[in-house]
Amino acid sequence: MNHFWAMVLFAALVSVALASLGRRSIRARLRYGLWTLAVFLIVAIGVAWLMYPLSR
């Protein structure tokens, strides 16, 4: 497993946990879980992109 898939797995697990703890209805849980997953991935890829020049 490379870093990208580890990040996706972590983001998915945390999104499921946050959605199940934070919302009441199934529809709201699904919507919130997908939203948090997308935000996690966008932020992580953005931070990685900003840190890329430091790795050289």
Secondary structure, 3 states (H helix, E strand, C coil): CCHHHHHHHHHHHHHHHHHHHHCCCHHHHHHHHHHHHHHHHHHHHHHHHHHHHHHC
